[in-house]
Amino acid sequence: MNLQSSDFELFDIPARFAQERMTLDARWKALQREAHPDKFSNQGAAAQRVAMQWSVRINEAYQRLKDPLRRAAYLCELNGAPVNAENNTAMPADFLMQQMAWRESLDDAVSPAELDQLSFEVARASRQGLQKCEQLLDVEHHYAQAVQQVRALMFIERFARDIEDRLDAGDQSNSQAGSAPPGTAGRGQ
């Protein structure tokens, strides 16, 4: 094994989408214990630098493997189908229509309950998209089709953050309004 090994090789796990988080966590901890720079303190600065490189590489791999969306994109790339989300944003018309409908719902939402309902709907779409990724990557091995699914999930993830931002903004304005002295809410002080 070397620094250029795939994340899956590094973690000694099968190169597939479906992974157990507990297995990833346990393997990450074991690898970190093996490569921790302090373990090499009596072997000199060069050994510590190499250990630091390994530690960084292990952390990068762990971040990629523990996130299902990043793991799916990585698998696509390993199998010759890079996502290239920055350069290729083409999506099917039905998906774009769904995005527009969600965006309108977000713009029209005035209550936390409406935002929560939209968040629930988007989370369900995300779960379904991840299940589709697993089917495409682990069962059918259709990496080019999986790329399309990964890009859709990137849109969904970004939109879910937008909903969370709106919910957080509502929480902040509610807490600020609740802490303002009576009769001063909304006034410049």
C-alpha positions as CSV (number, residue, x, y, z in Angstrom):
1,M,0.0,0.0,0.0
2,N,1.2,3.5,-0.8
3,L,-0.1,7.1,-0.8
4,Q,-1.5,6.5,-4.3
5,S,-3.6,3.6,-3.2
6,S,-7.4,4.1,-3.7
7,D,-9.3,5.0,-0.6
8,F,-10.9,1.6,-0.6
9,E,-7.5,-0.1,-0.8
10,L,-6.2,2.1,2.0
11,F,-9.1,1.2,4.2
12,D,-9.0,-2.4,3.1
13,I,-12.7,-2.4,2.2
14,P,-14.5,-3.5,-1.0
15,A,-14.8,-0.8,-3.7
16,R,-18.5,-0.4,-3.6
17,F,-21.1,2.3,-2.7
18,A,-22.7,0.4,0.2
19,Q,-20.5,0.7,3.3
20,E,-21.1,0.3,7.0
21,R,-20.3,3.6,8.8
22,M,-19.2,1.7,11.9
23,T,-16.7,-0.3,9.8
24,L,-15.3,2.9,8.2
25,D,-15.0,4.6,11.6
26,A,-13.2,1.6,13.2
27,R,-10.8,1.3,10.2
28,W,-10.1,5.1,10.3
29,K,-9.3,5.0,14.0
30,A,-7.0,2.0,13.5
31,L,-5.2,3.6,10.6
32,Q,-4.8,6.8,12.5
33,R,-3.3,4.9,15.4
34,E,-0.8,3.2,13.1
35,A,0.3,6.5,11.3
36,H,0.1,9.0,14.2
37,P,3.2,11.2,14.0
38,D,3.8,11.0,17.7
39,K,4.4,7.3,17.3
40,F,7.5,8.2,15.2
41,S,8.9,10.9,17.5
42,N,12.0,8.9,18.3
43,Q,12.7,8.1,14.6
44,G,13.5,11.7,13.6
45,A,11.9,14.5,11.6
46,A,11.8,12.7,8.3
47,A,9.8,9.8,9.8
48,Q,7.4,12.2,11.4
49,R,6.9,14.1,8.1
50,V,6.1,10.8,6.4
51,A,3.7,9.9,9.2
52,M,2.1,13.3,8.8
53,Q,1.6,12.7,5.1
54,W,-0.1,9.3,5.9
55,S,-2.3,10.9,8.5
56,V,-3.4,13.6,6.0
57,R,-4.0,10.9,3.4
58,I,-6.0,8.8,5.8
59,N,-8.2,11.7,6.8
60,E,-8.9,12.7,3.2
61,A,-9.9,9.2,2.4
62,Y,-12.1,9.0,5.4
63,Q,-13.9,12.2,4.6
64,R,-14.6,11.0,1.1
65,L,-15.7,7.5,2.1
66,K,-18.0,8.5,5.0
67,D,-20.0,10.9,2.8
68,P,-22.3,8.8,0.5
69,L,-22.4,11.5,-2.2
70,R,-18.6,12.0,-2.2
71,R,-18.2,8.2,-2.2
72,A,-20.5,7.8,-5.2
73,A,-18.6,10.5,-7.1
74,Y,-15.3,8.9,-6.2
75,L,-16.5,5.5,-7.4
76,C,-17.7,7.0,-10.7
77,E,-14.3,8.6,-11.2
78,L,-12.4,5.4,-10.3
79,N,-14.4,3.7,-13.0
80,G,-13.8,6.2,-15.8
81,A,-16.9,8.3,-15.4
82,P,-15.9,11.6,-13.7
83,V,-18.8,13.7,-12.4
84,N,-17.4,17.1,-13.6
85,A,-20.2,18.9,-11.9
86,E,-18.5,22.3,-12.5
87,N,-18.5,21.8,-16.3
88,N,-21.5,19.7,-16.9
89,T,-24.8,20.8,-15.3
90,A,-27.1,19.3,-17.9
91,M,-30.0,17.6,-16.2
92,P,-33.2,15.8,-17.4
93,A,-36.2,18.1,-17.9
94,D,-38.3,16.3,-15.3
95,F,-35.6,16.9,-12.6
96,L,-35.3,20.5,-13.6
97,M,-39.1,20.9,-13.3
98,Q,-39.0,19.4,-9.8
99,Q,-36.2,21.8,-8.8
100,M,-38.2,24.7,-10.1
101,A,-41.3,23.6,-8.1
102,W,-39.2,23.1,-4.9
103,R,-37.6,26.5,-5.4
104,E,-41.1,28.1,-5.8
105,S,-42.3,26.3,-2.7
106,L,-39.3,27.6,-0.8
107,D,-39.9,31.2,-2.0
108,D,-43.6,30.9,-1.1
109,A,-43.1,29.3,2.3
110,V,-44.0,31.6,5.2
111,S,-44.2,29.2,8.1
112,P,-41.7,26.8,9.7
113,A,-44.3,24.0,9.1
114,E,-44.2,24.7,5.4
115,L,-40.4,24.7,5.4
116,D,-40.3,21.5,7.5
117,Q,-42.7,19.8,5.0
118,L,-40.5,20.9,2.1
119,S,-37.4,19.7,4.0
120,F,-39.1,16.3,4.5
121,E,-39.9,16.0,0.8
122,V,-36.3,16.9,-0.2
123,A,-34.9,14.4,2.3
124,R,-37.1,11.7,0.8
125,A,-35.8,12.5,-2.7
126,S,-32.3,12.4,-1.4
127,R,-32.8,8.9,0.2
128,Q,-34.3,7.7,-3.1
129,G,-31.4,9.1,-5.1
130,L,-28.9,7.4,-2.8
131,Q,-30.7,4.1,-3.2
132,K,-30.6,4.6,-7.0
133,C,-26.9,5.3,-6.8
134,E,-26.4,2.0,-4.9
135,Q,-28.3,0.1,-7.6
136,L,-26.4,1.8,-10.4
137,L,-23.0,1.4,-8.8
138,D,-23.1,-1.9,-6.9
139,V,-25.6,-3.9,-8.9
140,E,-25.7,-2.7,-12.5
141,H,-22.2,-1.1,-12.7
142,H,-23.6,1.7,-14.9
143,Y,-21.1,4.4,-13.9
144,A,-22.1,6.9,-16.6
145,Q,-25.8,6.7,-15.4
146,A,-24.6,7.0,-11.8
147,V,-22.9,10.2,-12.7
148,Q,-26.2,11.7,-13.6
149,Q,-27.7,10.6,-10.3
150,V,-24.7,12.0,-8.4
151,R,-25.2,15.4,-10.1
152,A,-28.9,15.3,-9.2
153,L,-28.0,14.6,-5.6
154,M,-25.6,17.5,-5.6
155,F,-28.5,19.8,-6.6
156,I,-30.7,18.2,-3.9
157,E,-28.0,18.6,-1.2
158,R,-27.5,22.3,-2.1
159,F,-31.2,22.9,-2.0
160,A,-31.5,21.1,1.3
161,R,-28.9,23.6,2.7
162,D,-31.0,26.5,1.3
163,I,-34.0,25.2,3.3
164,E,-31.9,24.8,6.4
165,D,-30.6,28.4,6.0
166,R,-34.2,29.6,5.8
167,L,-35.2,27.6,8.9
168,D,-32.1,29.0,10.7
169,A,-32.9,32.5,9.7
170,G,-36.4,32.1,11.0
171,D,-35.1,30.7,14.3
172,Q,-32.7,33.7,14.6
173,S,-35.4,36.3,13.9
174,N,-37.8,34.6,16.3
175,S,-35.2,34.5,19.1
176,Q,-34.2,38.2,18.4
177,A,-37.9,39.2,18.4
178,G,-38.4,37.4,21.6
179,S,-35.5,39.1,23.3
180,A,-36.3,42.6,22.2
181,P,-37.9,44.9,24.9
182,P,-41.7,45.2,24.5
183,G,-42.7,47.7,21.8
184,T,-39.2,47.9,20.2
185,A,-39.3,44.8,17.9
186,G,-38.5,45.9,14.3
187,R,-37.3,49.4,15.2
188,G,-33.8,50.6,14.6
189,Q,-32.3,51.2,18.1
